[in-house]
Amino acid sequence: MTATSISQTLIGLLRNQEFLKAYHDLFSEDAESIDPINSKFGPIKGLAKLLELEKQFLSKAKIRAIQISEAIHSEAYFSIRLFMEFDIDGKEGSIDELCVYKINAGKIISQQFFIS
C-alpha cells in the first residue's frame, strides 16, 4: 500500500471509530508510538503494546464526537489532525492533536502525536 492509500484507509477507519481495526490492518508488528500522554514510558514499541493501550482507553472512554482532517503527504510521511470529545468516568474531556505517521513496506511503522 502507498502512503496515500494507507492515509485514506486510516482516515475512514478513524471516522468510523474502528481504532483497533486500524492498528490490525495498517500497522507493522514492530510499530512505534511517541505520545506525550504516555511520555513517562518513552516510545511505545510493538503492535501488541499499542493495541493494549488502545483497548484500555476504549474500555474507559465514551466517544461523543470525532473529527479527522484530510491528510497532508510528504513521501513516506503523512499527517492528520484529530479532534475528539469523550467522557471518562463521568468527566468530559477532549483532545486536539496533530498525528504524524511514517510508512515503510506498505505499513505504518511509526506514529507521533503533538497535542495542544
Secondary structure as UniProt FT lines:
FT   HELIX           3..15
FT   TURN            16..17
FT   HELIX           19..26
FT   STRAND          27..34
FT   HELIX           36..41
FT   STRAND          44..45
FT   HELIX           47..60
FT   STRAND          61..68
FT   STRAND          72..74
FT   TURN            75..76
FT   STRAND          77..88
FT   TURN            89..90
FT   STRAND          91..104
FT   TURN            105..106
FT   STRAND          107..115
//
